[in-house]
């Protein structure tokens, strides 16, 4: 596993922080649910979902998964509960259109990686390596609420748009897949959160992480899981990275004490949804 070179990362960061604001005036943009932040949106959602489904099927075919075990059943139950909460929430804010084409599916992959992700279109992967840190269904709800929020907020789409601009000159996704299929596939997997598998770790921005934290707490709370569980989970993840390379889940999900402090501030908002659900 390697991180992107300094020059590539610097270009990507500039694009994320500065250029995006300018491009949003000139090109296609949309707003993130709840936060209403403008985000770059150059790639049709249907194209990204098609790519996501293709890669997900490939992963299932080449990886070992668990089924009919207590852990696999827990992943499926928790993900289903949060998916229902997402659909209710998005309908309540008149944004159900953001879920068009979603085909929810979750699998527990047998892998020591401490990681989980949700691709565009609702394709979810959890690795057995993260189970000692989630500990139970509420801890799993923290993870899945967060990862599903990245997909609902279309952060993968946003990152793919930025990566196409920075690395491939802004060409359309279909053209990029035709001309540079392997490079484009690696960019897509990095944008979707599977960077550790393709050797290209792309950190989410602090804004994207904050949005996923906030939405994730709301979604898990609406599904009936106590959002207070987010604090000990992220503390366990922080401890896992002390004195060694961070696990994949932290390589593209940076966390620190200030982030946990911010989550503490978000919990009262999430508790309003939790009390309604319970």
N, C-alpha and C positions, 0 to 999 in steps of 0.2 A: 504494500500500500504506500502510495506517495502522494504528497500534496502538490498542487499545481505550482509551476515555476513562479518566481516572484513577479516577472514581467507580465505573465498571463493573468495572475491574480490581481495585479495592480490595475491592468486594463479593465478586467471584469468589475473591480470595485468602483472605478471611476464611472463606468457605464451605469452601475447600479445606483450610485449616489447622485451623480451629477447629470449624466447624459439622459437618463430616463426622464427626468423632469422636462427637459427640452423636447425629447422625442414625443412625449405625451401631448404636447401642443401640436405637433406636426403629423403624428401618425396615430395608430390605433391604441387606445387605452381604455381601461375600465376601472371600476372601484372595488376594493376588497370589502367583503361583507363585514359589517360592524364598525370597522375603523374608517371606512370610506377613503382610504388612501388610493391615489392613482397608481396603477401599475401598467407596465408595458405589456401589450397583448398583440403580438405579430403573427402567431401561429393559430390557425383554426383549431378549436378544441376537438373537433371530430378527428383531425389528423393525429393529434397527440394521443387521443384515446386509442385509436387504431394501433399506433406504435406501442403504446403501453400494453395493450392486450396481447400483442404479438410477443413482446418480451416476457410477459408474465407466463404465457403458455410455454415458452422456451425454458424458463426457470423451473417450472413444474416438471417438465420432461427430463431435465438434467440434474435435478436435486432430489434429495430424499425428504419426504414430508411425513409428518405424523397424522394419523387419523384414528378416530375411535379410541383415543386415550383421554384421560381427564384433562390434561393440559390442552390438547387440541380442541376438545369440546369447550373449554373455558374461553379460548381465543375466539371460537366461532360465536359463542353466546354473547360475549362482551362486545365484539364487533357488531353483531346484529342489533344489540340494544343501542349502541351509539349511532349506528346508521339510521335507525328509526328517529332518534332525537335530532339528527342532522336534517332529515326530511321535514320534520315538524317545524324546526327553527327556520329553515329556509322558506318554508311556506308562510310562516308568520311575518316575515320581512319582505314578502313578495319577490323572492329570489330563487324560486324553484327552478327557473330556467338554467341556473348555474349547475344543476344536477342533470341536465339533459344528456342522455347517452351513458350515464353511470350504470355499471353492471357490477354491483357489490360482490366481492368474493374475498375470502380470507383463508390463509393456509399457515400452518406452523411448520417451518423448515428446520430440519435437523442439522444444526450448524452451531459451532461454538462461538460464532460472532455475537457480540452483545449489540444487537441491532434490531430495528423494525422500520417499516416504511409503508407508505400508501401511494401508489402511482395515480396519475390522472385517470379518472373514470372509476375509482374505487377499488383497485386491485391491491390487496393488503398482504404483506408478508411479515411474519414474526419469526425470529430465530430462537431456538431453544436456549441459546447462550444468554438471553436477557431474562429468562424466567427466574433465576436466583435474585434478581434485582426488583422485579415486579412483585414477587412473593405470593400475590393472590389476585382475585378478579378486580379489586379496586385499583391495585397497582397497574394491572394490565389496562384498565380503563384510562389511567393517566397517559400511558404510552399511546394507545390507540386513539384517544381523543385528540392528542397532539398531532399524530401523524395524519389522521383523517382530516384535521383542520388544514394542514398544508395542501392537501388535494382540493378541499372545498374552496380555499382561498386562492387556488390555482397558482401556488408558488412555483410548482414545477414548470408550468406554462411560462410564467414570468422569467424564470431563470433560463429556460430554453430559448426564449426570445433574445435575451441578453447574450447568451452564448453564441447564437447564430450571428449576431451583429459583430461580436468581438473576434470570434475564431474563424468564421466562414464568410465574413463580408456582408452579412445581412441577407443572404439568398434565402429563398423560400425553403421550407422543410422538405417538400417533395423533391425539389431540385438538389438539395444537399444530400438526401438519401440516395439519389440517382448517381451523383458525381462522387461523393465521398461516404459511402454507406457505413463503413466501419467506424470512421471518425465521428460521424453523425450519431451513430448508435451509442458510442461511448459518451458523447456529450449528453444525449438524452438520459441515459442511465444515471449519470452524475446529477443531472437536473432533477431526476425523480427520487434521488436519495440513495441510490445503490452504488455510489462512487467507490466504496471499498472493494467491490467486486471487479471493477474495471480499472483500478489503479489511478483514479482521478477523483480526489475528494474535494468537493465544492461546498464550502460552508454556506449555510443559510445566513442571510443578513440579520442583524439585530432586530430590524423592523419586522422581518418575516417571522423570526422566532417569537417575538413578543406577540404578534398576531396569532400565531399557532398556540401559544400558551393561553391567551385569553379565550379564544374560541374553543380550545380543547377543554378548558375548565368548565365552560358553559355546556358543551355537549355532554361531557361525562356527568355533570350535575343533572341535566335534563333526563339522562338515562338512569338516574337513581344511585349514582356513585358519589361518595363524599369527596369533594374537591380538596379537602385538607390532606388527603393522601399524596398529593403532588409534592409536598415539601419533603417528607422522608424519602420519596422515590428519588428526587433530584439530588438529595444529600448522599444517597447510596451510590448514585452514578458519579458524583464528584469524588467520593472516596475510592471508587474503582480505578480512577485515573491517576491517583497520587503515586509518584515515584516510578511511573511507567508510561508508555505511550497510551493515549486515551483510546477507549474502545470505539469502534466505528460509529456507534450511536452518538458519541460526543465529538467525533471528528467533524461531522457536518451539522452538529447541534451544539454549538458552544454554550457552556454553562459556567457560571461562577456565582459568588455570594450575592452580587448585585442582582442577578437574575432571580435567585430564590427570594430575595427581598421584594422584588417586583411581583412575584407570584403571590406572596403574602398579601400584597395590596389588592390583588385581583380576586382573592378568595371571597370577600364579602359580596361582590357582585354575583359570583357563581353560586353562592349559598342561597340567593333568592330563587334561583331555578331549582336548586336541590330541595328546598323546602316545599316548593310546589309539586315536585315529583314524588315526594315521600309523605 
